[in-house]
Amino acid sequence: QCKFGKWYYANVSRFRHIRAYEQIEQPHANMHESAQRLAQEVSIENIDRLVNDSLAILRAFIDLLDAIFKEEYSK
C-alpha cells in the first residue's frame, strides 16, 4: 500500500533490466519490517533499525537513478 511500492511494482517491465532496480526490493521489504517492529515496540533499537533500513532504500534508489541517467545519456 505504500507509494514507493506501488511505483516499484508498476514499473517492473520498464526497469527490470537494470540491476539497481532489482536491488531495491529487499531494502524496501526490510524497511517495512522495521516499521512494523517499531509500531509493535518503541525502542531505540527499533528506531535505529528503521533509520538504517530507510537509508539503505534511499541509497538503493540513488543507485537506480544513477543507472537510469547513465542509460539515458549513453544513447
ABEGO torsion letter per residue (X at the ends): XBAAAAAAAAAAAAAAABAAAAAAAAAAAAAAAAAAAAAABBBAAAAAAAAAAAAAAAAAAAAAAAAAAAAAAAX
